[in-house]
Amino acid sequence: MAHYVIVGAGRVGTRLAGALDTAGHSVAVIERSPELTAGLGPDFGGTVVAGIGFDRDALRRAGIEQAQGLAAVTTEDTTNVIAARVARETFGVQHVVARIYDAQRARVFQRLGIPTVASVEWTADQVLHRLLPAGTAELSRRDASGRLAMGDYMPHRSWWGSPLHAVEAAVGARIAYLTRYGEGVLPSPDGVLQEGDVLHVAYPAARRDRVEAALQGEAGDVRAGEDEDQEEDA
């Protein structure tokens, strides 16, 4: 299991920390207001660090150097963005996300390469999705027959710049729409995948593991595997 750092012990932070802890992951919560950590509950098995989320010493005490991901979900936009940037740029954490209340500012930060979540309603579920590797969070949905599934995925960076139709062909899924800078966008015939895009894809439920592995893996590996399959068929 992986280690995750949550900055902020409000309602979203405690929900995230509890979900990750219940899933068996190692979790550390950074919070400067001790009274808020009571919301974690008596069964929380993670670590609580008193401090400011972007303070390097606090982050080190929270285990940032071994962290799979960091979620900054305090009530302060500035704190969240700085914490996410420090985690990524100073400590090399790949999976980071910042909660931003101002939707306009969220779009600006996304253009700077900081994944953000601006909608309060689905903050916790979307942050979990961006933190956890594919297949570890039950975020896919199925049709009434159970034969088709739809999931939300942030593809591996190697897919950036790929035509959307090429992604569909390689992965074996249909892109229903994508979220870009916090807004839904319908795919166009000449559309290209950009950094920070979240793909909302539909696929046969039986192919779920293959679709997730393809989107989270190196694009070149997926294409090479297709070539090998075609040669074997020939």
C-alpha positions as CSV (number, residue, x, y, z in Angstrom):
1,M,0.0,0.0,0.0
2,A,1.1,3.6,-0.6
3,H,1.6,6.6,1.7
4,Y,-0.5,9.8,1.3
5,V,-0.4,13.3,2.8
6,I,-3.6,15.3,3.4
7,V,-3.3,19.0,4.1
8,G,-6.3,20.1,6.1
9,A,-8.6,18.3,8.5
10,G,-11.9,19.8,7.6
11,R,-14.9,17.8,6.4
12,V,-13.2,16.9,3.0
13,G,-9.8,16.3,4.6
14,T,-11.2,13.9,7.2
15,R,-13.3,12.1,4.7
16,L,-10.3,11.6,2.4
17,A,-8.0,10.5,5.3
18,G,-10.6,8.1,6.6
19,A,-11.2,6.6,3.1
20,L,-7.5,6.1,2.5
21,D,-6.9,4.7,6.0
22,T,-9.8,2.3,5.6
23,A,-8.4,1.1,2.3
24,G,-5.2,0.1,4.1
25,H,-3.0,3.0,3.0
26,S,-0.6,4.9,5.2
27,V,-2.0,8.4,5.8
28,A,-0.6,11.6,7.4
29,V,-2.8,14.7,8.0
30,I,-1.2,18.1,8.4
31,E,-3.4,20.5,10.4
32,R,-2.6,23.7,12.3
33,S,-5.8,23.8,14.3
34,P,-5.7,20.9,16.7
35,E,-9.5,21.0,17.4
36,L,-10.3,20.0,13.8
37,T,-8.4,16.7,14.0
38,A,-11.1,15.4,16.4
39,G,-13.1,14.8,13.2
40,L,-10.8,12.0,12.2
41,G,-12.4,9.8,14.8
42,P,-11.0,7.3,17.3
43,D,-10.4,4.6,14.7
44,F,-8.1,6.6,12.5
45,G,-4.8,4.8,12.2
46,G,-2.8,7.5,10.5
47,T,-0.5,10.2,11.7
48,V,-1.5,13.8,12.6
49,V,1.2,16.5,12.2
50,A,0.6,20.0,13.7
51,G,1.8,22.6,11.2
52,I,1.1,24.6,8.1
53,G,0.6,22.6,4.9
54,F,3.4,24.2,2.8
55,D,6.0,24.2,5.6
56,R,8.8,21.9,4.5
57,D,9.5,20.6,8.0
58,A,5.9,19.8,8.5
59,L,5.8,18.0,5.2
60,R,8.9,16.0,6.0
61,R,7.4,15.0,9.4
62,A,4.3,13.8,7.5
63,G,6.4,11.6,5.3
64,I,6.2,13.6,2.1
65,E,9.5,12.1,0.8
66,Q,7.9,8.7,0.6
67,A,4.4,9.9,-0.4
68,Q,2.5,8.6,-3.4
69,G,0.4,11.7,-3.4
70,L,-0.7,14.9,-1.6
71,A,-4.1,16.5,-1.4
72,A,-4.3,20.1,-0.1
73,V,-7.9,20.7,1.0
74,T,-7.8,23.5,3.5
75,T,-10.2,26.4,3.4
76,E,-7.5,28.7,2.0
77,D,-6.8,28.7,-1.8
78,T,-3.3,30.1,-1.4
79,T,-2.3,27.5,1.2
80,N,-3.6,24.7,-1.0
81,V,-1.8,25.9,-4.1
82,I,1.5,26.5,-2.4
83,A,1.4,23.1,-0.6
84,A,0.7,21.4,-3.9
85,R,3.6,23.2,-5.7
86,V,6.0,22.5,-2.9
87,A,5.1,18.8,-2.9
88,R,5.6,18.5,-6.6
89,E,8.5,20.9,-7.2
90,T,10.5,20.4,-4.1
91,F,9.8,16.8,-3.2
92,G,8.9,15.4,-6.6
93,V,5.4,14.0,-5.7
94,Q,3.7,13.2,-8.9
95,H,0.1,12.9,-7.7
96,V,-1.0,16.3,-6.2
97,V,-4.3,18.1,-6.2
98,A,-5.4,21.4,-4.7
99,R,-8.9,22.3,-3.6
100,I,-9.7,25.8,-4.9
101,Y,-12.9,27.7,-4.0
102,D,-12.6,30.3,-6.7
103,A,-13.4,28.6,-10.1
104,Q,-11.6,31.3,-12.1
105,R,-8.5,30.9,-10.1
106,A,-8.7,27.1,-10.4
107,R,-8.5,27.4,-14.2
108,V,-5.4,29.6,-13.9
109,F,-3.7,27.1,-11.6
110,Q,-4.6,24.2,-13.9
111,R,-2.9,26.0,-16.8
112,L,0.2,26.2,-14.5
113,G,0.1,22.4,-14.2
114,I,-1.5,22.2,-10.7
115,P,-4.5,19.8,-10.8
116,T,-7.4,21.6,-9.0
117,V,-10.9,20.8,-7.8
118,A,-13.3,23.7,-7.5
119,S,-16.7,22.0,-7.0
120,V,-17.5,21.4,-3.3
121,E,-20.1,18.7,-4.1
122,W,-17.7,16.2,-5.7
123,T,-14.4,17.3,-4.2
124,A,-13.7,14.3,-2.0
125,D,-14.4,11.6,-4.7
126,Q,-12.5,13.4,-7.4
127,V,-9.4,14.0,-5.2
128,L,-9.4,10.3,-4.3
129,H,-9.5,9.5,-8.0
130,R,-6.5,11.7,-8.8
131,L,-4.5,10.4,-5.8
132,L,-5.1,6.6,-6.2
133,P,-3.6,4.5,-9.0
134,A,-6.0,3.1,-11.4
135,G,-8.1,0.2,-10.2
136,T,-7.9,1.1,-6.4
137,A,-11.0,3.3,-6.2
138,E,-14.5,2.2,-7.2
139,L,-15.4,5.2,-9.3
140,S,-16.7,3.5,-12.5
141,R,-20.4,3.3,-13.3
142,R,-22.3,0.6,-15.2
143,D,-25.4,0.6,-17.4
144,A,-28.5,-1.4,-16.4
145,S,-27.3,-4.5,-18.1
146,G,-23.9,-4.4,-16.4
147,R,-22.2,-4.9,-19.7
148,L,-21.0,-1.3,-20.2
149,A,-19.0,0.8,-17.8
150,M,-17.9,4.4,-17.6
151,G,-15.0,5.8,-15.6
152,D,-13.1,9.0,-15.1
153,Y,-9.3,8.9,-15.7
154,M,-6.4,11.3,-15.8
155,P,-4.1,9.6,-18.3
156,H,-0.3,9.2,-17.9
157,R,1.7,12.1,-19.1
158,S,3.0,10.2,-22.1
159,W,-0.5,10.4,-23.6
160,W,-0.4,14.2,-23.6
161,G,-0.4,15.6,-27.2
162,S,-2.0,12.4,-28.6
163,P,-5.1,12.8,-30.9
164,L,-8.2,11.8,-29.0
165,H,-9.2,9.3,-31.8
166,A,-5.8,7.6,-31.4
167,V,-6.3,7.3,-27.6
168,E,-9.6,5.7,-28.2
169,A,-8.2,3.2,-30.7
170,A,-5.2,2.3,-28.6
171,V,-7.1,2.0,-25.3
172,G,-10.2,0.3,-26.7
173,A,-12.7,2.8,-25.2
174,R,-15.0,5.6,-26.3
175,I,-14.3,9.1,-25.0
176,A,-17.8,10.5,-24.0
177,Y,-16.4,13.9,-23.0
178,L,-13.4,15.3,-21.1
179,T,-13.0,17.9,-18.3
180,R,-10.5,20.6,-19.2
181,Y,-9.8,23.5,-16.8
182,G,-12.8,22.5,-14.8
183,E,-15.3,22.6,-17.7
184,G,-16.8,19.7,-19.7
185,V,-15.7,19.6,-23.3
186,L,-17.1,17.3,-26.1
187,P,-14.3,15.7,-28.1
188,S,-13.9,17.1,-31.6
189,P,-12.6,15.1,-34.7
190,D,-9.3,16.9,-34.5
191,G,-9.1,17.1,-30.7
192,V,-5.8,16.5,-28.8
193,L,-5.3,15.4,-25.2
194,Q,-3.8,18.1,-23.1
195,E,-2.0,18.1,-19.7
196,G,-4.5,18.0,-16.9
197,D,-7.4,16.6,-19.0
198,V,-9.7,14.2,-17.2
199,L,-11.2,11.6,-19.7
200,H,-14.7,10.3,-19.1
201,V,-14.7,7.1,-21.1
202,A,-17.1,4.3,-21.8
203,Y,-16.0,0.7,-22.5
204,P,-17.2,-3.0,-22.1
205,A,-17.1,-3.7,-18.4
206,A,-15.0,-6.9,-19.0
207,R,-12.2,-4.7,-20.4
208,R,-12.0,-2.4,-17.3
209,D,-8.6,-3.6,-16.1
210,R,-7.1,-3.3,-19.6
211,V,-8.5,0.2,-20.1
212,E,-7.3,1.4,-16.8
213,A,-3.8,-0.1,-17.2
214,A,-3.5,1.4,-20.7
215,L,-4.5,4.9,-19.6
216,Q,-2.2,4.8,-16.5
217,G,0.7,3.3,-18.4
218,E,3.2,4.5,-20.9
219,A,1.5,5.3,-24.2
220,G,4.5,3.8,-26.1
221,D,4.1,0.5,-24.3
222,V,0.5,0.3,-25.2
223,R,1.1,1.0,-28.9
224,A,4.0,-1.5,-29.0
225,G,1.8,-4.1,-27.4
226,E,-0.8,-3.5,-30.2
227,D,1.9,-4.0,-32.9
228,E,3.0,-7.3,-31.3
229,D,-0.6,-8.5,-31.2
230,Q,-1.1,-7.6,-34.8
231,E,2.1,-9.4,-35.8
232,E,0.9,-12.5,-34.0
233,D,-2.5,-12.4,-35.6
234,A,-0.8,-12.1,-39.0
